[in-house]
Amino acid sequence: MTLMLRRLSGQLRCLSRASVLRADPWPLPHTPAHLASTTSPQPDLPPPTPLARPNEPLATLRARLVYQSRKRGTLESDLILSTFARDHLPLMSEAELREYDKLLDEADWDIYYWATEERAPPERWATSSILEKLKIHARNEGKVVRIMPPLP
């Protein structure tokens, strides 16, 4: 009834069919098992409250957004957002920069799943032009090899 033998620390160990077919308790991100076991915030929850930064100069805002795009906490989000910031922030108007700032207040995995179109964004982001640009950037239709841009 054993399926395979595995060598562990110099000993042979028999694995039963049940232990081989057991579900992974920690599925890898982006796999169907992971997507099925996680959820985005409920639409009835209020959006995150951004930190008020009155009278922040535009140059400071851009520099902060570059840094916040790169230092997210997950490599996937870092890569997509930092290359997006490098390519698009210099061309954005002040209103677009403020909208992008609000988007960065959302959770990393939510932004990633919305950008890669794995999940539908909540109503507050459904018509966002910034999120649309981010989706186009994430598709990478030109098949550009992306690496982390250096910080200025």
Beta strands, then each sheet from edge to edge (+ up, - down):
strand 1: 2-8
strand 2: 11-16
sheet 1: 1+ 2-
end
